[in-house]
Amino acid sequence: DNEIVSSLPLQMSLYFNVYFFPFWWLSTVVILYQKYPGLSDYYKFILVTIMILASLIEVIRLYLGYMGNLQEKVPELAGFWLLSLLLQLPIILFLLFNEGVKIQPLERAVHIVFAAFLAFQVIAAFVTLKRMVNKLATHFRLKEFHRLEEQPVPGFYSLDKAERAVPMAGRGP
């Protein structure tokens, strides 16, 4: 009944990600500052927007991951998983594979590490979510079963056999 379903590998990954994120952010901002004059206007706008969004999403995502995993809260962990899969991973893949942003070697290296963190966390969070949901569903069913045992349906056991019989369709009385 007190089985812990939080994931140690996911928690370790989140822990290391918290320390890696400032390094990623600083290196990406410095490189963006260096290559900013050589970029086209739409890439300037896109990259600044991506940096702001990625920073905000990452702070929220890491908070939800910590709370969801450590406290075994399904909504928080599901939010972490969705932010990772639907927002953060596509942003990092864009930064990693779009050659129009003139990717530098250091930038490529930190994006690869960040993408590896995200890919691992998406998989680990999915497995952990599945375990948490199964545990909660089992706990709910057992609770309902025990509630029904303690409070049987009133009047069902007081009926005699003739009243308890369920008539079949198409048969006579």
ABEGO torsion letter per residue (X at the ends): XABBABBAAAAAAAAAAAAAAAAAAAAAAAAAAAAAAABBAAAAAAAAAAAAAAAAAAAAAAAAAAAAAAAGBAAAAAAAAAAAAAAAAAAAAAAAABAAAGBBAAAAAAAAAAAAAAAAAAAAAAAAAAAAAAAAAAAAAAAAAAAAAABBBBGAAABBAAAABBBBBGBBX
